[in-house]
Amino acid sequence: MDEPVTQATPPRIRVLLLDDDHFMLELLTDMLADLGNSGGAGGGVAAFEVRTESDARRALASLALDPPALLICDLSMPDMDGIEFMQAAAAAGFGGGVMLLSGMDSGVRKAAERLAKAHGLNVLGAFKKPISALELQSALGPLRGPAQDPNAPGHENLYNPSPVSGK
């Protein structure tokens, strides 16, 4: 008798969302759920396992205990801002992807992105809040792996029109 062929479920991408605005945490969680449930443009999008944190110090502690594949971080937070958080995450050896979000002007976002890259972080982009679903989908391309169709819409990083390398 032939065994039924079962298709392996793609691995869930673990995401840590850090923002002091609870509405933004809910919005991003919903956007990731929609992207994971829809299968995305290429049909190969993995589902997301999302943790949210509104306190940067607690988020930093959780990076060491349960490191995510992706960190989405607000730049403007009380007590420890996003730049301080990125420096501490880099010092702790965080190796996942990083997306920076901010309502600040593009010059601040670009400077924060350069600084995070200079600290050795794998920055997928710095985006104006609120990020659109298309920008989020595009930035997640490097985390999806080879199942993503390189010709599918949203494969390029909308922050930087050149293709994003997975390095």
C-alpha positions in Angstrom: 0.0 0.0 0.0 1.2 3.5 -0.8 1.6 5.9 2.0 -0.3 9.2 1.5 2.0 12.0 0.7 1.8 14.8 3.2 3.3 18.2 2.5 5.4 19.6 5.4 4.0 22.7 7.0 6.5 25.6 6.5 8.2 26.6 9.7 6.7 29.5 11.6 8.7 32.7 11.6 9.2 33.9 15.2 8.7 37.7 15.5 9.1 40.0 18.4 7.3 43.4 18.1 8.6 46.2 20.3 6.5 49.4 20.5 5.2 51.4 23.4 2.0 52.1 21.5 -0.4 49.1 22.1 -2.5 50.1 19.1 0.6 49.7 16.8 1.4 46.3 18.4 -2.2 45.1 17.7 -2.0 46.5 14.1 1.3 44.8 13.3 0.1 41.5 14.9 -3.0 41.6 12.7 -1.0 42.5 9.6 1.4 39.6 10.2 -1.6 37.2 10.8 -3.2 38.3 7.5 0.1 37.8 5.6 0.6 34.4 7.2 -3.0 33.3 6.6 -3.2 34.5 3.0 -0.1 32.7 1.8 1.2 35.9 0.3 1.9 36.7 -3.3 4.1 33.7 -3.8 2.0 31.2 -1.9 5.0 30.1 0.2 4.8 32.5 3.1 5.3 30.8 6.5 3.0 31.6 9.3 4.2 33.9 12.1 4.6 33.3 15.8 4.3 36.8 17.2 5.3 38.0 20.7 4.6 41.7 21.6 6.4 43.8 24.1 5.9 47.4 25.1 8.9 47.6 27.4 12.4 47.7 25.8 14.2 46.2 28.8 11.9 43.2 29.0 12.2 42.8 25.2 16.0 42.8 25.5 15.8 40.1 28.2 13.6 38.0 26.0 16.0 38.3 23.0 18.5 36.2 25.0 16.0 33.7 26.3 14.0 33.1 23.1 15.5 34.9 20.1 13.1 35.6 17.2 14.0 35.4 13.5 12.6 39.0 13.2 12.6 42.0 15.5 10.3 44.9 14.5 11.2 47.9 16.7 9.9 51.4 17.2 12.6 54.0 17.4 10.9 56.4 19.8 10.1 54.8 23.2 10.4 55.9 26.8 13.2 54.7 29.1 15.2 53.1 26.3 14.8 54.3 22.8 15.0 52.2 19.7 18.6 53.2 19.0 19.8 52.2 22.5 17.8 49.0 22.1 19.5 48.2 18.8 23.0 48.8 20.3 22.1 46.5 23.2 20.7 43.9 20.9 23.8 44.0 18.8 26.1 43.7 21.9 24.0 40.7 22.9 24.7 39.1 19.6 21.2 39.2 18.1 21.4 37.7 14.6 17.9 37.9 13.3 16.4 40.4 10.9 15.5 43.9 12.1 12.9 46.3 10.9 12.8 49.8 12.3 9.6 51.8 12.5 9.2 55.5 13.3 7.0 58.4 12.8 10.1 60.6 12.7 11.3 62.1 9.4 13.2 60.0 6.8 16.6 61.4 7.8 16.2 60.1 11.3 15.1 56.7 10.0 18.0 56.4 7.6 20.5 57.5 10.3 19.1 54.8 12.6 19.3 52.2 9.9 22.9 53.1 9.1 23.8 52.9 12.8 22.1 49.6 13.3 24.0 48.2 10.3 27.2 49.6 11.6 26.6 47.6 14.8 26.3 44.4 12.6 22.6 44.0 12.7 20.7 42.5 9.7 18.5 45.5 8.9 15.7 44.8 6.5 14.6 48.4 6.3 13.5 51.5 8.2 9.9 52.4 7.6 7.5 55.3 8.4 4.8 54.5 10.8 2.3 53.1 10.1 3.9 50.6 7.8 1.7 49.4 4.9 0.9 45.8 4.4 2.8 45.8 1.1 5.9 47.3 2.7 5.7 44.7 5.4 5.3 41.9 3.0 8.2 43.2 0.9 10.5 43.5 3.8 9.8 40.0 5.0 11.0 38.5 1.7 14.5 37.5 3.0 13.0 35.6 5.9 10.7 33.6 3.7 13.5 31.6 2.0 13.6 30.1 -1.5 9.8 29.3 -1.5 9.2 33.0 -2.3 8.9 33.6 -6.1 11.6 36.2 -6.9 9.3 37.6 -9.7 6.3 38.0 -7.4 5.1 41.5 -6.4 6.6 42.6 -3.2 9.9 40.7 -3.5 11.9 44.0 -3.5 12.4 46.1 -0.4 10.3 49.2 -1.0 12.5 51.2 1.3 15.4 50.6 -1.1 14.4 49.6 -4.6 17.4 47.3 -5.1 16.8 43.6 -4.3 17.5 42.7 -0.7 20.1 40.0 -0.1 19.6 37.4 2.6 23.1 38.1 4.0 
